[in-house]
Amino acid sequence: MSRASIIDGKAFAENLTRKMAEEVASIRETYGLVPGLAVVLVGDDPASQVYVRNKARQTEAVGMRSFEHRLPSETSQKDLLDLIGQLNKNPVVHGILVQLPLPRHLDSASVIDSIDPAKDVDGFHVTNVGRLNAGLPSLIPCTPKGCLMLLKNHLGNLSGKHAVIIGRSNIVGKPMSALLLREHCTVTVVHSRTHDVASECRRADILVAAVGQSEFVRGDWIKPGATVIDVGINRVATTDGSTRLVGDVNLREAQEIAGAITPVPGGVGPMTIACLLQNTLEAALCQIGVNR
């Protein structure tokens, strides 16, 4: 059997952002609208700082406005909610993203709930969650949205395929299941209480790994020819004392069995920011009453 083909998320995301840049220029000329994304970062978590910097750079690269709000780690709940309230009312801000995780003294759920659902470009507000699960138009969480784009680009029609999702988080697992159900897949969600995760995985035409454990999925868990989407980003030590990034799937083993697989890095990761920008563009158009 030939080795699995690699699903190049980086190339797909670059193509998507090129098209968005053209669309942003077009709507600016047609409607005088420049989509604006506000990103709020509380504290000095190094990984979060990198994410925020990348988001700002790519937001500006496609012609959108980027508004960064960096707050000290001791920021109070009231001050954070006050800032979000101001951003909700600001007409040049069309999308609001609060970088997670927040410092422990802050209540993430109430912070997310305070964002205007129309500007909730992360798709985490309960209104957007409910609309997604009801099959109604909504802002969709960026990582699952990117995963679905890669799947549809590679496989075409997903109807009738058996999809297994490892992980039931609100950020990936649950919205991914809703999206795949909407595509008429048969969906199984496995998690820490599942009795035999490996046997469930072996039934999957589509396997989405979002568990947050390095190389958790072994090659013999994969159905021959299956399409594997690896959402995990884990940093592991190497023998020379440095670190490298790996996914939730053992890529070397999986490539011998799967039909196609996303690599780490270069798979799902680039799609997340591209879909964030797409959500911001969609939110901006919706707020002026334009449906694409």
N, C-alpha and C positions, 0 to 999 in steps of 0.2 A: 504494500500500500504506500502511495506517495505521501510525503510530509504535508502537513496542513499549510494552506495558504495563509499569509499574514494579512489581516484587515488593517490597513494603514489609516488610523484615525487622524494622524497629524496632517496627512495630505488632504483628507476629506475636510477637516476643519479649516485648512488654509483656503481651499476652494470656496467653502461656505462664507468665510469672512470676506473674500474678494467680492463675491456677489452682494454681500451686505453693504460693503463700501459703495458699490454702484447704486444700490437702492437708497442708501442714506443721502447720497448726492442728488438723486432724483426727487426724493420727497422734500429735500431742502429747497430745490428749485420750484417744485410744484406747489407746496403748501407753506413754505417759509418755516419749516419745522426742523429743528435739530434735536434728536433724541438725547436726553441727559440721564446719566446713571450716577447715583450717589452711593458711595461705599463707606460704611461706618466701621472703623476698627477701634476696638477698646483694648488697651494694653499693648504689650510689646512681644507677643508670641512670635518667634522668628519665622515659623512656617506661614503664619497668617500674614506677616509683613510681606513675604515673597508673593503670596497669592494676590494681595491687594495691589502691589506694584505691577504685577503682570496684567491684572484686570484693567488698571488705569491706562497702561501702555496700549493695550489692544483696543480699548474703548476709543481712545483718541485716534488710533491708526485707521479705524473705519469711518472717522468723521463725526463721531458722537462727542458730546461733552462729558467730561469726567469730573465729579465732585468728590473729593476725599475728605473725610472727617476722622482725624486720628485723636482719640481721647485717651487720657491716662487710665491706668488699670484701676485706680480708686474711684472712677466715675460712679456716681450714684444711679440707682434705678430711675429716680425722678429726672435727673439731668439727661439721661439717655432717652427716656420717653419724650421729654420736651423737645429734644433735637429731632426725633422721628416725627413728632407732631408738626414741626416747622417744615420738614421735608415733604410731608404729606400735602401741605398747603402750597408748596412752591411750584408754580406752573412750569418752570424750566426743568424740573426734576421729574422724569417719567418713570424711573425705576429706582427702587431702594433695596440695597443689600446690606444686611448687618452680618459682618464676618463672624462665623462661629469657629471654635467655641468661645463663649464669653467668660470673663472671670467668674469664679464660683459664686460670688455674692450677688450676681445678677440673675434674674429669672428669665431664661431664654424664651419660654413659652409666652409670657406676657409681652415680651419685646416683639416677637414675631406677630402676635395678635394685634399689636398697635400699628402695624404697617397697613396702609390703605391696600386692600386686596388688588386694586387696579394697578398698583405700583410694586406689587410683591413679585419681583422678577425671579426670586428663588423658588416660587411656587409652594411655599411652606405654610401660608396662612390657611386656616381651617376652611375658609370659603373656597379657596382654590382646590384644596384637597377634596372637599365635598363635590365640587363641580366635576373634577376629574373622574371621581369614582361613579358619578351619576351619568357620565358620558356627555357632559356639557362642555362648551368652550371654556378654557381656563388657561392660566399661566402654569406651565408644566415644569416640575423640578428639572434642573438643567442636565444632571448626569443621566437619569433615565431617558430623557428626551434624546440625548446624544447617542445612547446605546440603541434606541429604537431606530434612529436614522441609519446607523451603521448596519443593523440587521436588515432593514428594508433595502438598503443599497446593495447588500451582498446576496440576499435571498429572494428579493422581490416579494411576492405574496406570502404572508406568514400564516394564512388561514389553515387551521387544522393541525398545525405543528404542536408538538408537546414541548412546552417550555418549563424548565426547572430553574427557580431562583434560589440561590443560597443566601439567606439573610432577609430579615423582615423589618429593616429600619424604615423610619418615616422619610428618610432622605433618598434611599434607592429602592430597597426591596418592595415596599408596599406600592409606591407609584409605578414601579416597573411592572408589577403584576397587573395593575389597572390598565396600563398601556397595552400590554400583550393580550389581555382579555378583549380590549377594544379592537385588536387586530384578529380576533377569533381564534386565538391559540387556546389550547388546553393548558392550564397553568397550575403548577405545583410549587408551593413555597416551603422550603426546608429551613430549619433553624436549630438552635441548641437543644431543643426537646425532641427533635425528630429521632426516631429509634435507629434507623439505618440510612444515614445520609448518602453513603456511597451507592447503595442499590437504587435510590431515587434518582440520583444523578445519571446512572447508566441508562435510564429510560428517556433521557432528554434529547430531542432534536436540536433544541436551543438551550444552552446552559449559561446562566448569568451568575457569576461569582461575586458576591458583595459582602464578604464576611469579615474582612479586616485581619486575616491571619496569613502570614507569608507562606506561599506554596501549599496551602491547605488541600487543594484539589489535586489528586494524583492522576497520572495518565490512565490507570485502569478503572477510574471512576467514569470515564468518558465513553459514550456510545460512539462506535466507529462512524466517522463522517459527520459528527455533530458540529454545530457552530458554537464556539465558546467566546463569551464576552467577559473579559476579566476586568472588573471594576477596581480591584484592590491596588493600593499603592503603599508598599511597606519597605522601610529602609532596614537592611540587614548588614551585619558586619562581614567583612571579607578577611581572608587569611593574612593580608598585608596590613591590616589595621584600618583600612578605609571602609567605606560603606557603598552599597549599591541598591538600586530600586528593583523590587520584584513584585509580582502580583499575588493574587490569592490562588493562582493556578501554577503548578509546576510546568513551566513553558516547555522545557526540554522533553519531558515525558508526554505532554499533551500533543505536541506537534507530531508525534508518531501515530496518534490515534484520530485526532479531530480532523474535520474537513477544512475548518478555518478557525482562526483565533486572533484576538487582539493582543498585541504585545504590551509589556510594561517596561519602560515608558513608551509613549508614542501611539497608544491605542485610544482608550476612553478619555484620558486626561485632557488632551487638547480640545475634545468635543465639548467638555463642560463649559469652558469659557466662551467658545463659539456660540453655544446655545444660550448662555447668559446675555450675550449681545443681541441675539435674535429675539429673546424675550423682551429686552428693552425696546427694540424697534417695534415689536408688536404692541407693547403697552403704549408707546407714544402715539402710534396710529389710532389705537382704540380710544385714547383719551381725546382725540380731536374728531372722533366719529367716522374714521376711515377703516373699512374692512377690506383686508387683502383677499 
